[in-house]
Amino acid sequence: MNAALDWAAALDPRLVLLALLAALNLWATGITALSDAPRREKTLWVAVIFLCPIVGSVLWFVFGPKLWAERR
């Protein structure tokens, strides 16, 4: 158990944040791809998400296509 804690403590926080940002971008892209939005809107959202990773993901979360609302 100590080896796992030592490994986790040795991680660079920037790499952890980068991995979280990459996961957020992939998640937002996947949800956008599964939405019923028109292709043009999907393409625009994917471009915003990847060209402006932090702001694009936040904007997508607030204004993007809502997968769960459409399926109810």
PQR file of N, CA, C, O and H, with PARSE charges and radii, in Angstrom:
ATOM      1  N   MET A   1       0.819  -1.195   0.000 -0.4000 1.5000
ATOM      2  CA  MET A   1       0.000   0.000   0.000 -0.0000 2.0000
ATOM      3  C   MET A   1       0.859   1.252   0.000  0.5500 1.7000
ATOM      4  O   MET A   1       0.493   2.248  -0.625 -0.5500 1.4000
ATOM      5  N   ASN A   2       1.980   1.224   0.680 -0.4000 1.5000
ATOM      6  CA  ASN A   2       2.850   2.395   0.725 -0.0000 2.0000
ATOM      7  C   ASN A   2       3.413   2.731  -0.649  0.5500 1.7000
ATOM      8  O   ASN A   2       3.610   3.903  -0.970 -0.5500 1.4000
ATOM      9  H   ASN A   2       2.277   0.416   1.187  0.4000 1.0000
ATOM     10  N   ALA A   3       3.672   1.715  -1.456 -0.4000 1.5000
ATOM     11  CA  ALA A   3       4.198   1.957  -2.794 -0.0000 2.0000
ATOM     12  C   ALA A   3       3.184   2.733  -3.641  0.5500 1.7000
ATOM     13  O   ALA A   3       3.563   3.621  -4.404 -0.5500 1.4000
ATOM     14  H   ALA A   3       3.511   0.763  -1.196  0.4000 1.0000
ATOM     15  N   ALA A   4       1.905   2.402  -3.507 -0.4000 1.5000
ATOM     16  CA  ALA A   4       0.866   3.095  -4.261 -0.0000 2.0000
ATOM     17  C   ALA A   4       0.743   4.548  -3.792  0.5500 1.7000
ATOM     18  O   ALA A   4       0.577   5.450  -4.612 -0.5500 1.4000
ATOM     19  H   ALA A   4       1.596   1.681  -2.887  0.4000 1.0000
ATOM     20  N   LEU A   5       0.825   4.774  -2.494 -0.4000 1.5000
ATOM     21  CA  LEU A   5       0.749   6.140  -1.976 -0.0000 2.0000
ATOM     22  C   LEU A   5       1.965   6.949  -2.387  0.5500 1.7000
ATOM     23  O   LEU A   5       1.843   8.131  -2.710 -0.5500 1.4000
ATOM     24  H   LEU A   5       0.960   4.040  -1.828  0.4000 1.0000
ATOM     25  N   ASP A   6       3.136   6.329  -2.379 -0.4000 1.5000
ATOM     26  CA  ASP A   6       4.343   7.031  -2.816 -0.0000 2.0000
ATOM     27  C   ASP A   6       4.252   7.395  -4.286  0.5500 1.7000
ATOM     28  O   ASP A   6       4.662   8.484  -4.686 -0.5500 1.4000
ATOM     29  H   ASP A   6       3.235   5.369  -2.116  0.4000 1.0000
ATOM     30  N   TRP A   7       3.719   6.494  -5.090 -0.4000 1.5000
ATOM     31  CA  TRP A   7       3.576   6.764  -6.513 -0.0000 2.0000
ATOM     32  C   TRP A   7       2.593   7.911  -6.741  0.5500 1.7000
ATOM     33  O   TRP A   7       2.848   8.797  -7.557 -0.5500 1.4000
ATOM     34  H   TRP A   7       3.385   5.608  -4.766  0.4000 1.0000
ATOM     35  N   ALA A   8       1.467   7.895  -6.018 -0.4000 1.5000
ATOM     36  CA  ALA A   8       0.462   8.949  -6.181 -0.0000 2.0000
ATOM     37  C   ALA A   8       0.999  10.299  -5.720  0.5500 1.7000
ATOM     38  O   ALA A   8       0.696  11.326  -6.326 -0.5500 1.4000
ATOM     39  H   ALA A   8       1.260   7.175  -5.355  0.4000 1.0000
ATOM     40  N   ALA A   9       1.789  10.304  -4.659 -0.4000 1.5000
ATOM     41  CA  ALA A   9       2.353  11.561  -4.153 -0.0000 2.0000
ATOM     42  C   ALA A   9       3.405  12.121  -5.099  0.5500 1.7000
ATOM     43  O   ALA A   9       3.648  13.328  -5.110 -0.5500 1.4000
ATOM     44  H   ALA A   9       2.035   9.469  -4.167  0.4000 1.0000
ATOM     45  N   ALA A  10       4.030  11.259  -5.891 -0.4000 1.5000
ATOM     46  CA  ALA A  10       5.094  11.699  -6.796 -0.0000 2.0000
ATOM     47  C   ALA A  10       4.556  12.230  -8.120  0.5500 1.7000
ATOM     48  O   ALA A  10       5.323  12.764  -8.922 -0.5500 1.4000
ATOM     49  H   ALA A  10       3.833  10.279  -5.882  0.4000 1.0000
ATOM     50  N   LEU A  11       3.255  12.096  -8.366 -0.4000 1.5000
ATOM     51  CA  LEU A  11       2.689  12.575  -9.628 -0.0000 2.0000
ATOM     52  C   LEU A  11       2.783  14.093  -9.718  0.5500 1.7000
ATOM     53  O   LEU A  11       2.599  14.806  -8.732 -0.5500 1.4000
ATOM     54  H   LEU A  11       2.632  11.663  -7.715  0.4000 1.0000
ATOM     55  N   ASP A  12       3.066  14.553 -10.896 -0.4000 1.5000
ATOM     56  CA  ASP A  12       3.104  15.996 -11.147 -0.0000 2.0000
ATOM     57  C   ASP A  12       1.666  16.505 -11.260  0.5500 1.7000
ATOM     58  O   ASP A  12       0.905  15.987 -12.077 -0.5500 1.4000
ATOM     59  H   ASP A  12       3.216  13.973 -11.697  0.4000 1.0000
ATOM     60  N   PRO A  13       1.274  17.496 -10.473 -0.5600 1.5000
ATOM     61  CA  PRO A  13      -0.112  17.989 -10.520  0.2800 2.0000
ATOM     62  C   PRO A  13      -0.519  18.490 -11.905  0.5500 1.7000
ATOM     63  O   PRO A  13      -1.693  18.410 -12.268 -0.5500 1.4000
ATOM     64  N   ARG A  14       0.432  19.002 -12.678 -0.4000 1.5000
ATOM     65  CA  ARG A  14       0.091  19.464 -14.031 -0.0000 2.0000
ATOM     66  C   ARG A  14      -0.336  18.311 -14.921  0.5500 1.7000
ATOM     67  O   ARG A  14      -1.234  18.458 -15.750 -0.5500 1.4000
ATOM     68  H   ARG A  14       1.385  19.066 -12.384  0.4000 1.0000
ATOM     69  N   LEU A  15       0.308  17.158 -14.749 -0.4000 1.5000
ATOM     70  CA  LEU A  15      -0.082  15.991 -15.544 -0.0000 2.0000
ATOM     71  C   LEU A  15      -1.463  15.491 -15.142  0.5500 1.7000
ATOM     72  O   LEU A  15      -2.240  15.055 -15.992 -0.5500 1.4000
ATOM     73  H   LEU A  15       1.037  17.038 -14.075  0.4000 1.0000
ATOM     74  N   VAL A  16      -1.765  15.553 -13.871 -0.4000 1.5000
ATOM     75  CA  VAL A  16      -3.088  15.135 -13.400 -0.0000 2.0000
ATOM     76  C   VAL A  16      -4.158  16.060 -13.977  0.5500 1.7000
ATOM     77  O   VAL A  16      -5.194  15.592 -14.451 -0.5500 1.4000
ATOM     78  H   VAL A  16      -1.134  15.908 -13.181  0.4000 1.0000
ATOM     79  N   LEU A  17      -3.911  17.368 -13.938 -0.4000 1.5000
ATOM     80  CA  LEU A  17      -4.871  18.319 -14.512 -0.0000 2.0000
ATOM     81  C   LEU A  17      -5.017  18.133 -16.020  0.5500 1.7000
ATOM     82  O   LEU A  17      -6.120  18.238 -16.557 -0.5500 1.4000
ATOM     83  H   LEU A  17      -3.070  17.748 -13.553  0.4000 1.0000
ATOM     84  N   LEU A  18      -3.919  17.859 -16.695 -0.4000 1.5000
ATOM     85  CA  LEU A  18      -3.966  17.617 -18.136 -0.0000 2.0000
ATOM     86  C   LEU A  18      -4.791  16.367 -18.447  0.5500 1.7000
ATOM     87  O   LEU A  18      -5.573  16.358 -19.397 -0.5500 1.4000
ATOM     88  H   LEU A  18      -3.023  17.774 -16.259  0.4000 1.0000
ATOM     89  N   ALA A  19      -4.617  15.325 -17.656 -0.4000 1.5000
ATOM     90  CA  ALA A  19      -5.393  14.100 -17.863 -0.0000 2.0000
ATOM     91  C   ALA A  19      -6.878  14.344 -17.606  0.5500 1.7000
ATOM     92  O   ALA A  19      -7.726  13.837 -18.340 -0.5500 1.4000
ATOM     93  H   ALA A  19      -3.981  15.332 -16.884  0.4000 1.0000
ATOM     94  N   LEU A  20      -7.196  15.116 -16.572 -0.4000 1.5000
ATOM     95  CA  LEU A  20      -8.601  15.441 -16.292 -0.0000 2.0000
ATOM     96  C   LEU A  20      -9.217  16.276 -17.413  0.5500 1.7000
ATOM     97  O   LEU A  20     -10.369  16.062 -17.790 -0.5500 1.4000
ATOM     98  H   LEU A  20      -6.507  15.529 -15.975  0.4000 1.0000
ATOM     99  N   LEU A  21      -8.456  17.220 -17.940 -0.4000 1.5000
ATOM    100  CA  LEU A  21      -8.941  18.040 -19.045 -0.0000 2.0000
ATOM    101  C   LEU A  21      -9.169  17.193 -20.301  0.5500 1.7000
ATOM    102  O   LEU A  21     -10.161  17.377 -21.005 -0.5500 1.4000
ATOM    103  H   LEU A  21      -7.520  17.394 -17.634  0.4000 1.0000
ATOM    104  N   ALA A  22      -8.254  16.273 -20.575 -0.4000 1.5000
ATOM    105  CA  ALA A  22      -8.418  15.392 -21.731 -0.0000 2.0000
ATOM    106  C   ALA A  22      -9.657  14.510 -21.566  0.5500 1.7000
ATOM    107  O   ALA A  22     -10.401  14.294 -22.523 -0.5500 1.4000
ATOM    108  H   ALA A  22      -7.448  16.123 -20.002  0.4000 1.0000
ATOM    109  N   ALA A  23      -9.874  14.006 -20.353 -0.4000 1.5000
ATOM    110  CA  ALA A  23     -11.058  13.184 -20.106 -0.0000 2.0000
ATOM    111  C   ALA A  23     -12.339  14.003 -20.268  0.5500 1.7000
ATOM    112  O   ALA A  23     -13.321  13.515 -20.826 -0.5500 1.4000
ATOM    113  H   ALA A  23      -9.270  14.182 -19.576  0.4000 1.0000
ATOM    114  N   LEU A  24     -12.332  15.243 -19.783 -0.4000 1.5000
ATOM    115  CA  LEU A  24     -13.497  16.123 -19.931 -0.0000 2.0000
ATOM    116  C   LEU A  24     -13.782  16.407 -21.398  0.5500 1.7000
ATOM    117  O   LEU A  24     -14.938  16.397 -21.821 -0.5500 1.4000
ATOM    118  H   LEU A  24     -11.534  15.639 -19.329  0.4000 1.0000
ATOM    119  N   ASN A  25     -12.731  16.660 -22.177 -0.4000 1.5000
ATOM    120  CA  ASN A  25     -12.922  16.928 -23.609 -0.0000 2.0000
ATOM    121  C   ASN A  25     -13.470  15.709 -24.332  0.5500 1.7000
ATOM    122  O   ASN A  25     -14.360  15.835 -25.173 -0.5500 1.4000
ATOM    123  H   ASN A  25     -11.792  16.668 -21.834  0.4000 1.0000
ATOM    124  N   LEU A  26     -12.953  14.537 -24.018 -0.4000 1.5000
ATOM    125  CA  LEU A  26     -13.455  13.311 -24.654 -0.0000 2.0000
ATOM    126  C   LEU A  26     -14.899  13.035 -24.255  0.5500 1.7000
ATOM    127  O   LEU A  26     -15.705  12.609 -25.082 -0.5500 1.4000
ATOM    128  H   LEU A  26     -12.229  14.434 -23.335  0.4000 1.0000
ATOM    129  N   TRP A  27     -15.221  13.275 -23.000 -0.4000 1.5000
ATOM    130  CA  TRP A  27     -16.584  13.058 -22.535 -0.0000 2.0000
ATOM    131  C   TRP A  27     -17.544  14.021 -23.241  0.5500 1.7000
ATOM    132  O   TRP A  27     -18.600  13.608 -23.720 -0.5500 1.4000
ATOM    133  H   TRP A  27     -14.566  13.622 -22.328  0.4000 1.0000
ATOM    134  N   ALA A  28     -17.177  15.288 -23.303 -0.4000 1.5000
ATOM    135  CA  ALA A  28     -18.036  16.278 -23.964 -0.0000 2.0000
ATOM    136  C   ALA A  28     -18.199  15.951 -25.442  0.5500 1.7000
ATOM    137  O   ALA A  28     -19.291  16.101 -25.991 -0.5500 1.4000
ATOM    138  H   ALA A  28     -16.319  15.623 -22.914  0.4000 1.0000
ATOM    139  N   THR A  29     -17.132  15.508 -26.090 -0.4000 1.5000
ATOM    140  CA  THR A  29     -17.214  15.136 -27.507 -0.0000 2.0000
ATOM    141  C   THR A  29     -18.122  13.927 -27.703  0.5500 1.7000
ATOM    142  O   THR A  29     -18.919  13.889 -28.640 -0.5500 1.4000
ATOM    143  H   THR A  29     -16.246  15.387 -25.644  0.4000 1.0000
ATOM    144  N   GLY A  30     -18.001  12.949 -26.823 -0.4000 1.5000
ATOM    145  CA  GLY A  30     -18.848  11.751 -26.923 -0.0000 2.0000
ATOM    146  C   GLY A  30     -20.316  12.067 -26.743  0.5500 1.7000
ATOM    147  O   GLY A  30     -21.154  11.574 -27.497 -0.5500 1.4000
ATOM    148  H   GLY A  30     -17.353  12.980 -26.061  0.4000 1.0000
ATOM    149  N   ILE A  31     -20.640  12.887 -25.749 -0.4000 1.5000
ATOM    150  CA  ILE A  31     -22.034  13.260 -25.518 -0.0000 2.0000
ATOM    151  C   ILE A  31     -22.565  14.074 -26.701  0.5500 1.7000
ATOM    152  O   ILE A  31     -23.720  13.921 -27.099 -0.5500 1.4000
ATOM    153  H   ILE A  31     -19.959  13.288 -25.136  0.4000 1.0000
ATOM    154  N   THR A  32     -21.719  14.936 -27.255 -0.4000 1.5000
ATOM    155  CA  THR A  32     -22.129  15.722 -28.423 -0.0000 2.0000
ATOM    156  C   THR A  32     -22.412  14.804 -29.605  0.5500 1.7000
ATOM    157  O   THR A  32     -23.391  14.999 -30.324 -0.5500 1.4000
ATOM    158  H   THR A  32     -20.781  15.061 -26.932  0.4000 1.0000
ATOM    159  N   ALA A  33     -21.567  13.815 -29.805 -0.4000 1.5000
ATOM    160  CA  ALA A  33     -21.753  12.886 -30.924 -0.0000 2.0000
ATOM    161  C   ALA A  33     -23.034  12.067 -30.759  0.5500 1.7000
ATOM    162  O   ALA A  33     -23.673  11.720 -31.752 -0.5500 1.4000
ATOM    163  H   ALA A  33     -20.771  13.657 -29.220  0.4000 1.0000
ATOM    164  N   LEU A  34     -23.414  11.756 -29.525 -0.4000 1.5000
ATOM    165  CA  LEU A  34     -24.618  10.956 -29.284 -0.0000 2.0000
ATOM    166  C   LEU A  34     -25.903  11.784 -29.288  0.5500 1.7000
ATOM    167  O   LEU A  34     -26.998  11.222 -29.294 -0.5500 1.4000
ATOM    168  H   LEU A  34     -22.895  12.037 -28.718  0.4000 1.0000
ATOM    169  N   SER A  35     -25.780  13.092 -29.284 -0.4000 1.5000
ATOM    170  CA  SER A  35     -26.981  13.939 -29.231 -0.0000 2.0000
ATOM    171  C   SER A  35     -27.712  13.908 -30.577  0.5500 1.7000
ATOM    172  O   SER A  35     -27.188  13.453 -31.593 -0.5500 1.4000
ATOM    173  H   SER A  35     -24.890  13.548 -29.279  0.4000 1.0000
ATOM    174  N   ASP A  36     -28.928  14.405 -30.533 -0.4000 1.5000
ATOM    175  CA  ASP A  36     -29.749  14.466 -31.749 -0.0000 2.0000
ATOM    176  C   ASP A  36     -29.615  15.809 -32.467  0.5500 1.7000
ATOM    177  O   ASP A  36     -30.436  16.141 -33.322 -0.5500 1.4000
ATOM    178  H   ASP A  36     -29.354  14.775 -29.708  0.4000 1.0000
ATOM    179  N   ALA A  37     -28.602  16.566 -32.128 -0.4000 1.5000
ATOM    180  CA  ALA A  37     -28.374  17.877 -32.748 -0.0000 2.0000
ATOM    181  C   ALA A  37     -27.998  17.701 -34.222  0.5500 1.7000
ATOM    182  O   ALA A  37     -27.488  16.652 -34.614 -0.5500 1.4000
ATOM    183  H   ALA A  37     -27.935  16.296 -31.434  0.4000 1.0000
ATOM    184  N   PRO A  38     -28.248  18.713 -35.020 -0.5600 1.5000
ATOM    185  CA  PRO A  38     -27.848  18.649 -36.431  0.2800 2.0000
ATOM    186  C   PRO A  38     -26.325  18.527 -36.562  0.5500 1.7000
ATOM    187  O   PRO A  38     -25.580  18.940 -35.673 -0.5500 1.4000
ATOM    188  N   ARG A  39     -25.881  17.962 -37.668 -0.4000 1.5000
ATOM    189  CA  ARG A  39     -24.454  17.718 -37.890 -0.0000 2.0000
ATOM    190  C   ARG A  39     -23.633  19.007 -37.816  0.5500 1.7000
ATOM    191  O   ARG A  39     -22.529  19.004 -37.272 -0.5500 1.4000
ATOM    192  H   ARG A  39     -26.486  17.626 -38.391  0.4000 1.0000
ATOM    193  N   ARG A  40     -24.153  20.092 -38.352 -0.4000 1.5000
ATOM    194  CA  ARG A  40     -23.426  21.371 -38.320 -0.0000 2.0000
ATOM    195  C   ARG A  40     -23.196  21.823 -36.871  0.5500 1.7000
ATOM    196  O   ARG A  40     -22.109  22.285 -36.526 -0.5500 1.4000
ATOM    197  H   ARG A  40     -25.050  20.094 -38.794  0.4000 1.0000
ATOM    198  N   GLU A  41     -24.219  21.686 -36.036 -0.4000 1.5000
ATOM    199  CA  GLU A  41     -24.087  22.073 -34.627 -0.0000 2.0000
ATOM    200  C   GLU A  41     -23.094  21.171 -33.891  0.5500 1.7000
ATOM    201  O   GLU A  41     -22.301  21.645 -33.078 -0.5500 1.4000
ATOM    202  H   GLU A  41     -25.103  21.310 -36.316  0.4000 1.0000
ATOM    203  N   LYS A  42     -23.143  19.880 -34.179 -0.4000 1.5000
ATOM    204  CA  LYS A  42     -22.187  18.957 -33.563 -0.0000 2.0000
ATOM    205  C   LYS A  42     -20.755  19.315 -33.947  0.5500 1.7000
ATOM    206  O   LYS A  42     -19.864  19.336 -33.098 -0.5500 1.4000
ATOM    207  H   LYS A  42     -23.787  19.495 -34.839  0.4000 1.0000
ATOM    208  N   THR A  43     -20.540  19.594 -35.217 -0.4000 1.5000
ATOM    209  CA  THR A  43     -19.201  19.946 -35.691 -0.0000 2.0000
ATOM    210  C   THR A  43     -18.711  21.227 -35.035  0.5500 1.7000
ATOM    211  O   THR A  43     -17.548  21.321 -34.642 -0.5500 1.4000
ATOM    212  H   THR A  43     -21.264  19.577 -35.907  0.4000 1.0000
ATOM    213  N   LEU A  44     -19.577  22.194 -34.916 -0.4000 1.5000
ATOM    214  CA  LEU A  44     -19.208  23.451 -34.267 -0.0000 2.0000
ATOM    215  C   LEU A  44     -18.831  23.224 -32.809  0.5500 1.7000
ATOM    216  O   LEU A  44     -17.831  23.767 -32.340 -0.5500 1.4000
ATOM    217  H   LEU A  44     -20.521  22.118 -35.235  0.4000 1.0000
ATOM    218  N   TRP A  45     -19.621  22.425 -32.082 -0.4000 1.5000
ATOM    219  CA  TRP A  45     -19.312  22.171 -30.679 -0.0000 2.0000
ATOM    220  C   TRP A  45     -18.003  21.416 -30.517  0.5500 1.7000
ATOM    221  O   TRP A  45     -17.225  21.728 -29.615 -0.5500 1.4000
ATOM    222  H   TRP A  45     -20.433  21.984 -32.464  0.4000 1.0000
ATOM    223  N   VAL A  46     -17.743  20.442 -31.356 -0.4000 1.5000
ATOM    224  CA  VAL A  46     -16.479  19.699 -31.263 -0.0000 2.0000
ATOM    225  C   VAL A  46     -15.305  20.631 -31.532  0.5500 1.7000
ATOM    226  O   VAL A  46     -14.272  20.533 -30.869 -0.5500 1.4000
ATOM    227  H   VAL A  46     -18.375  20.188 -32.088  0.4000 1.0000
ATOM    228  N   ALA A  47     -15.454  21.532 -32.499 -0.4000 1.5000
ATOM    229  CA  ALA A  47     -14.379  22.494 -32.778 -0.0000 2.0000
ATOM    230  C   ALA A  47     -14.153  23.414 -31.588  0.5500 1.7000
ATOM    231  O   ALA A  47     -13.006  23.678 -31.227 -0.5500 1.4000
ATOM    232  H   ALA A  47     -16.293  21.611 -33.037  0.4000 1.0000
ATOM    233  N   VAL A  48     -15.218  23.906 -30.974 -0.4000 1.5000
ATOM    234  CA  VAL A  48     -15.078  24.783 -29.809 -0.0000 2.0000
ATOM    235  C   VAL A  48     -14.422  24.038 -28.657  0.5500 1.7000
ATOM    236  O   VAL A  48     -13.556  24.587 -27.977 -0.5500 1.4000
ATOM    237  H   VAL A  48     -16.150  23.691 -31.268  0.4000 1.0000
ATOM    238  N   ILE A  49     -14.823  22.799 -28.434 -0.4000 1.5000
ATOM    239  CA  ILE A  49     -14.277  22.008 -27.329 -0.0000 2.0000
ATOM    240  C   ILE A  49     -12.775  21.795 -27.504  0.5500 1.7000
ATOM    241  O   ILE A  49     -12.024  21.898 -26.535 -0.5500 1.4000
ATOM    242  H   ILE A  49     -15.526  22.353 -28.987  0.4000 1.0000
ATOM    243  N   PHE A  50     -12.332  21.502 -28.712 -0.4000 1.5000
ATOM    244  CA  PHE A  50     -10.914  21.196 -28.912 -0.0000 2.0000
ATOM    245  C   PHE A  50     -10.046  22.425 -29.173  0.5500 1.7000
ATOM    246  O   PHE A  50      -8.849  22.398 -28.885 -0.5500 1.4000
ATOM    247  H   PHE A  50     -12.943  21.418 -29.499  0.4000 1.0000
ATOM    248  N   LEU A  51     -10.615  23.490 -29.704 -0.4000 1.5000
ATOM    249  CA  LEU A  51      -9.811  24.695 -29.935 -0.0000 2.0000
ATOM    250  C   LEU A  51      -9.647  25.534 -28.671  0.5500 1.7000
ATOM    251  O   LEU A  51      -8.635  26.216 -28.506 -0.5500 1.4000
ATOM    252  H   LEU A  51     -11.587  23.513 -29.938  0.4000 1.0000
ATOM    253  N   CYS A  52     -10.614  25.489 -27.798 -0.4000 1.5000
ATOM    254  CA  CYS A  52     -10.568  26.212 -26.515 -0.0000 2.0000
ATOM    255  C   CYS A  52     -10.888  25.200 -25.414  0.5500 1.7000
ATOM    256  O   CYS A  52     -12.013  25.179 -24.913 -0.5500 1.4000
ATOM    257  H   CYS A  52     -11.436  24.935 -27.932  0.4000 1.0000
ATOM    258  N   PRO A  53      -9.925  24.363 -25.029 -0.5600 1.5000
ATOM    259  CA  PRO A  53     -10.238  23.215 -24.177  0.2800 2.0000
ATOM    260  C   PRO A  53     -10.942  23.549 -22.861  0.5500 1.7000
ATOM    261  O   PRO A  53     -11.943  22.911 -22.535 -0.5500 1.4000
ATOM    262  N   ILE A  54     -10.469  24.498 -22.119 -0.4000 1.5000
ATOM    263  CA  ILE A  54     -11.065  24.772 -20.816 -0.0000 2.0000
ATOM    264  C   ILE A  54     -12.378  25.533 -20.986  0.5500 1.7000
ATOM    265  O   ILE A  54     -13.418  25.099 -20.492 -0.5500 1.4000
ATOM    266  H   ILE A  54      -9.656  25.017 -22.383  0.4000 1.0000
ATOM    267  N   VAL A  55     -12.329  26.654 -21.676 -0.4000 1.5000
ATOM    268  CA  VAL A  55     -13.524  27.470 -21.874 -0.0000 2.0000
ATOM    269  C   VAL A  55     -14.545  26.729 -22.731  0.5500 1.7000
ATOM    270  O   VAL A  55     -15.746  26.808 -22.473 -0.5500 1.4000
ATOM    271  H   VAL A  55     -11.483  27.007 -22.077  0.4000 1.0000
ATOM    272  N   GLY A  56     -14.074  26.008 -23.747 -0.4000 1.5000
ATOM    273  CA  GLY A  56     -14.981  25.274 -24.625 -0.0000 2.0000
ATOM    274  C   GLY A  56     -15.769  24.209 -23.883  0.5500 1.7000
ATOM    275  O   GLY A  56     -16.962  24.032 -24.131 -0.5500 1.4000
ATOM    276  H   GLY A  56     -13.099  25.944 -23.956  0.4000 1.0000
ATOM    277  N   SER A  57     -15.110  23.496 -22.974 -0.4000 1.5000
ATOM    278  CA  SER A  57     -15.806  22.468 -22.198 -0.0000 2.0000
ATOM    279  C   SER A  57     -16.832  23.081 -21.258  0.5500 1.7000
ATOM    280  O   SER A  57     -17.924  22.537 -21.090 -0.5500 1.4000
ATOM    281  H   SER A  57     -14.141  23.639 -22.772  0.4000 1.0000
ATOM    282  N   VAL A  58     -16.493  24.200 -20.648 -0.4000 1.5000
ATOM    283  CA  VAL A  58     -17.438  24.871 -19.756 -0.0000 2.0000
ATOM    284  C   VAL A  58     -18.630  25.401 -20.559  0.5500 1.7000
ATOM    285  O   VAL A  58     -19.779  25.245 -20.144 -0.5500 1.4000
ATOM    286  H   VAL A  58     -15.606  24.642 -20.784  0.4000 1.0000
ATOM    287  N   LEU A  59     -18.360  26.023 -21.699 -0.4000 1.5000
ATOM    288  CA  LEU A  59     -19.452  26.516 -22.549 -0.0000 2.0000
ATOM    289  C   LEU A  59     -20.335  25.375 -23.023  0.5500 1.7000
ATOM    290  O   LEU A  59     -21.558  25.508 -23.068 -0.5500 1.4000
ATOM    291  H   LEU A  59     -17.427  26.150 -22.037  0.4000 1.0000
ATOM    292  N   TRP A  60     -19.715  24.248 -23.379 -0.4000 1.5000
ATOM    293  CA  TRP A  60     -20.489  23.102 -23.819 -0.0000 2.0000
ATOM    294  C   TRP A  60     -21.390  22.611 -22.689  0.5500 1.7000
ATOM    295  O   TRP A  60     -22.556  22.285 -22.910 -0.5500 1.4000
ATOM    296  H   TRP A  60     -18.722  24.141 -23.343  0.4000 1.0000
ATOM    297  N   PHE A  61     -20.836  22.561 -21.473 -0.4000 1.5000
ATOM    298  CA  PHE A  61     -21.613  22.080 -20.336 -0.0000 2.0000
ATOM    299  C   PHE A  61     -22.831  22.968 -20.089  0.5500 1.7000
ATOM    300  O   PHE A  61     -23.901  22.468 -19.740 -0.5500 1.4000
ATOM    301  H   PHE A  61     -19.889  22.826 -21.294  0.4000 1.0000
ATOM    302  N   VAL A  62     -22.677  24.275 -20.266 -0.4000 1.5000
ATOM    303  CA  VAL A  62     -23.766  25.209 -19.991 -0.0000 2.0000
ATOM    304  C   VAL A  62     -24.751  25.288 -21.165  0.5500 1.7000
ATOM    305  O   VAL A  62     -25.964  25.253 -20.959 -0.5500 1.4000
ATOM    306  H   VAL A  62     -21.808  24.681 -20.550  0.4000 1.0000
ATOM    307  N   PHE A  63     -24.233  25.393 -22.392 -0.4000 1.5000
ATOM    308  CA  PHE A  63     -25.086  25.683 -23.546 -0.0000 2.0000
ATOM    309  C   PHE A  63     -25.221  24.549 -24.561  0.5500 1.7000
ATOM    310  O   PHE A  63     -26.035  24.645 -25.478 -0.5500 1.4000
ATOM    311  H   PHE A  63     -23.247  25.421 -22.559  0.4000 1.0000
ATOM    312  N   GLY A  64     -24.456  23.502 -24.418 -0.4000 1.5000
ATOM    313  CA  GLY A  64     -24.400  22.455 -25.438 -0.0000 2.0000
ATOM    314  C   GLY A  64     -25.634  21.578 -25.492  0.5500 1.7000
ATOM    315  O   GLY A  64     -26.570  21.748 -24.711 -0.5500 1.4000
ATOM    316  H   GLY A  64     -23.794  23.424 -23.673  0.4000 1.0000
ATOM    317  N   PRO A  65     -25.624  20.639 -26.424 -0.5600 1.5000
ATOM    318  CA  PRO A  65     -26.758  19.735 -26.571  0.2800 2.0000
ATOM    319  C   PRO A  65     -26.944  18.898 -25.311  0.5500 1.7000
ATOM    320  O   PRO A  65     -25.972  18.428 -24.722 -0.5500 1.4000
ATOM    321  N   LYS A  66     -28.173  18.719 -24.910 -0.4000 1.5000
ATOM    322  CA  LYS A  66     -28.494  17.972 -23.696 -0.0000 2.0000
ATOM    323  C   LYS A  66     -28.983  16.577 -24.064  0.5500 1.7000
ATOM    324  O   LYS A  66     -30.106  16.415 -24.541 -0.5500 1.4000
ATOM    325  H   LYS A  66     -28.963  19.101 -25.389  0.4000 1.0000
ATOM    326  N   LEU A  67     -28.153  15.583 -23.846 -0.4000 1.5000
ATOM    327  CA  LEU A  67     -28.487  14.209 -24.202 -0.0000 2.0000
ATOM    328  C   LEU A  67     -29.621  13.684 -23.337  0.5500 1.7000
ATOM    329  O   LEU A  67     -30.555  13.070 -23.853 -0.5500 1.4000
ATOM    330  H   LEU A  67     -27.241  15.715 -23.458  0.4000 1.0000
ATOM    331  N   TRP A  68     -29.558  13.915 -22.024 -0.4000 1.5000
ATOM    332  CA  TRP A  68     -30.539  13.337 -21.140 -0.0000 2.0000
ATOM    333  C   TRP A  68     -31.899  14.007 -21.280  0.5500 1.7000
ATOM    334  O   TRP A  68     -32.922  13.336 -21.144 -0.5500 1.4000
ATOM    335  H   TRP A  68     -28.799  14.413 -21.605  0.4000 1.0000
ATOM    336  N   ALA A  69     -31.941  15.280 -21.540 -0.4000 1.5000
ATOM    337  CA  ALA A  69     -33.215  15.984 -21.683 -0.0000 2.0000
ATOM    338  C   ALA A  69     -33.958  15.499 -22.925  0.5500 1.7000
ATOM    339  O   ALA A  69     -35.188  15.448 -22.927 -0.5500 1.4000
ATOM    340  H   ALA A  69     -31.110  15.825 -21.650  0.4000 1.0000
ATOM    341  N   GLU A  70     -33.230  15.143 -23.979 -0.4000 1.5000
ATOM    342  CA  GLU A  70     -33.858  14.710 -25.215 -0.0000 2.0000
ATOM    343  C   GLU A  70     -34.401  13.306 -25.118  0.5500 1.7000
ATOM    344  O   GLU A  70     -35.356  12.969 -25.817 -0.5500 1.4000
ATOM    345  H   GLU A  70     -32.230  15.184 -23.978  0.4000 1.0000
ATOM    346  N   ARG A  71     -33.824  12.483 -24.277 -0.4000 1.5000
ATOM    347  CA  ARG A  71     -34.201  11.069 -24.223 -0.0000 2.0000
ATOM    348  C   ARG A  71     -35.393  10.815 -23.288  0.5500 1.7000
ATOM    349  O   ARG A  71     -35.935   9.710 -23.289 -0.5500 1.4000
ATOM    350  H   ARG A  71     -33.048  12.757 -23.709  0.4000 1.0000
ATOM    351  N   ARG A  72     -35.812  11.799 -22.500 -0.4000 1.5000
ATOM    352  CA  ARG A  72     -36.918  11.606 -21.548 -0.0000 2.0000
ATOM    353  C   ARG A  72     -38.247  11.773 -22.207  0.5500 1.7000
ATOM    354  O   ARG A  72     -39.282  11.645 -21.552 -0.5500 1.4000
ATOM    355  H   ARG A  72     -35.373  12.697 -22.499  0.4000 1.0000
TER
END
